[in-house]
Amino acid sequence: MTKPLVSTGLRWLWLAVLVIAVDLGSKQWVMSHFYLGESLPVIPFLSFTYAHNPGAAFSFLADSGGWQRWFFAAIAVLVCIALLVMMYRTSAKAKLLNIAYALIIGGALGNLFDRMVHGVVIDFLHFHVGDWSFPIFNLADTAICIGAAAVILEGFLSPSEKKGKENDGTGEKQ
């Protein structure tokens, strides 16, 4: 017997769709309003700087000759499949965990789209102070990082809640 999808974590996939739409829309805006390498200061420590990243986070494996495009694409697909399975197995009531999974899926699929269509990931958020500069990133990267942090946070917050829900005092698990 299968459970209704609305009772599973898949109910939260609308958030992944929202992340993909906002991510791809912001990247399209940057590509149509900036030339590669152009930078526009927004506030003293943030600029929009149009950049291509053929690697992963912080340009990991960026100069590896092109094979990394397919490697990171495969990782994104596998992670999304694993998270979809985990969302299906998780109750829709586990909000933090499902939100985290949806953010990671949305970010992974946003960057996967870039890899498949452009051959690189489009980045544009550039934080800097004085001579210090953080690697340029995008909204998909932000969603992935927030989602990963939420998974870790949920791991610290939930153990006592899970123990309390396992036994309702009658000796039966709920």
N, C-alpha and C positions, 0 to 999 in steps of 0.2 A: 504494500500500500504506500503510495506516495503522498507527501504532505503538500498542502497548497503553497505555491510559491510566495504568496504574501506573508506567510508565517515564517519564512526563512529570511536570512540576511540578504537574499537577492532583491528583496524589497527596496534596498538602499542603492541599487544600481543607477537610479536617476542621478545620484550625485556624481558618479563616474562620467555619465553623459554630459553633465553640466561642466565638469572639469575639462573634458575633451573640447567642448564647444568654446569655452572661454580661452583655453590654451591656443587652439588653432586659430581662433579669431584674433587674438593678440599677436600671434606670429605673422599672420597675413597682413595685419595693419603695419607691423614693423617692416616687412618685406616690401610693401607698397609705398612706404613713406621715407625709407632710409636706403642709402646705398651701403653695401658691405663695408664694415669698418667705421661708418659714421656714428658719431656719438652726440647725444643731446642731453645736457645737464637738466635734471628735473628739480632736484633740491641739492644742497651742498654735498651730500654724500651718496646720491643716487643719480645715475645717468642711464638713458636708454642707449645701448651700444649694440648695433646689429653685428652679430658674429655667427659663424658656422662652427659647429663642433662635430668632427667625425668620430670622436671617441665617446666615452661615457662621462660620468660625473668628474668634474675638474679636469676634463680633457684626457682622462685615463685611456691609454692606447690610441691616442689621436693620430700618431704618425706610424701606424702599423701596416700601411699598404692597402687597406680596404677590406680585408677579411673580417675586421672587427664589426663592420656594418651588419653582416649576417649573424655574427656571434651575439651581438647585443639584441638584434631582432629576435633571435631564437630564445634568448633569456627572457625578453619581455613577454613573448607568447606563453612560455612555460609558467612564468610567474602569474600571469593573468589567469591561466587555466587553474593553477593551484588555488589562487585566491577565490575564484568563482566556486570551486568545490567547497572551500572552507566557508564561504558565505552561505551556500546551500545547506550546509550542515549546522550552521549557527542560527539561533533564533533571531527573528527580526527585533526582538526586545533588547538584544545586546548592541545597543546603539553605537557606543564608542568603537567597538571592534569592527562593526560593519561599515561605519563611516571611514575608519582607517583603511580598510580593505578597498572601499570604493575610491578613495583618494589615490591610493597606489595604482589601482587598475586604470583610472582616468589618466593619471600622469604617464604611466607606462605606454598606454595606447596613443596618447598625444605625441610622445617622442618616437614611438614606432612608426606612426604616420609620416613624420619628418624623414626618418631613415629610409622608408620605402619610396617616398615621393621625391625627396630632395637629395638623398644620399648622405645627408648630414642632419644634425639637430640644429634648429634655429634657436639661438640664444639672444637675449637683449637686456636682461636686468643686471646692472653693473654697480655694485656697492664699492665705495672707495673713500678713504680718508687720508689726506696728504699723499704720501708716497705709497701707502698700503692700498692694495686692490684685491677684492675677493673675486674669484673666477666668475665670469659672466654665466648666467643661467636663465631659466625661463619659468613660466607658471607651472608647467608639468613637473619640473624638478622640485618646485616648491610643494606641490601637492604630494609628491612621493615622500619628501622629507617630513612633512606634517603627518602623513599617514604612518610612516615608520615610527615616528616619535609617539604617536597615539597607540600603536601596537605595544610599544615598550611600556608606556604609561599604564595601559590596561593590564599588562602583566603584573605590574606592581600593585594596582588597585584591587584587582579582582580576587586574589586567592582567598581572602577572608569571606567575601561574598559567596564564592563558590562553596566553601565549606559549610556556610550557614544554610545554603539552599539544598545541599545534598541530603540533609536529614531534617525533617520538620518536627522532630521531637517524638514522633510515634514509632521511630525505628524504620520508617519507610522513606526511600529516596523519592524526591519529587521529580 
